[in-house]
């Protein structure tokens, strides 16, 4: 079935996005560099772009840069003066991302930080910048609930917080799951469900990345 899902993703990308917009060169560079193939899909990247553009995001937090594919989609949604603060744990991944971001012409809109997110986020807070308009969380799944709390802390009312990989092929709904990502997703759902400062939903997705989904929360 996943081959059919992939074919539909390819159809969507081919019909609704230009070759330059799709960032095929970035994906090829990530593959040649040996990065794990865990970027968001191209239609998902465009969704992030549209959400950021729809709310007029000027300041975006991204936890988990990888090769910068989603970073570029988000940066392209902002006009001059906007900034994506993106955090990547692996220096080698960050080097690949920096090259991709520069080639795609959005380096002036990206502030790439290297280190463990839970070490970098307190630094971002201490810098006292404006609150974030949108946060995208796509890093180690076991820490999603903690990353969500940080994103909420750093967001303005009306901001969006988007978390990737929250369905985990159904593991999120399995009380007996042993999958670390599934357990992390369940902790995230518990945190969001008991957080009065947000209203949220989650959407299942199928496509080139298999069966998974996004959680989207609106900060009240």
Number of C-alpha atoms within 10 A of each C-alpha: 8 13 11 12 17 17 13 16 19 16 13 13 19 12 8 12 15 10 11 9 15 20 19 13 15 21 19 10 17 22 13 9 13 9 16 11 13 10 20 17 20 24 20 19 18 21 14 21 21 16 16 25 17 10 14 15 24 22 23 27 26 25 28 25 29 28 30 27 25 25 30 27 25 30 29 21 20 21 13 11 9 18 22 27 21 24 25 25 19 14 13 15 21 23 17 19 24 19 15 24 24 13 12 19 12 20 18 14 24 22 14 21 19 20 15 14 22 14 10 16 20 11 11 14 14 8 9 9 10 12 19 25 22 31 30 25 25 23 21 16 22 18 19 27 20 15 24 22 15 17 26 24 12 21 23 17 14 15 24 28 25 23 26 21 26 27 22 22 16 14 20 23 14 12 10 10 14 10 14 15 21 25 24 22 27 23 19 24 20 12 16 21 13 9 13 10 12 19 14 16 13 16 11 15 17 17 21 19 18 15 16 19 20 19 21 20 23 19 20 12
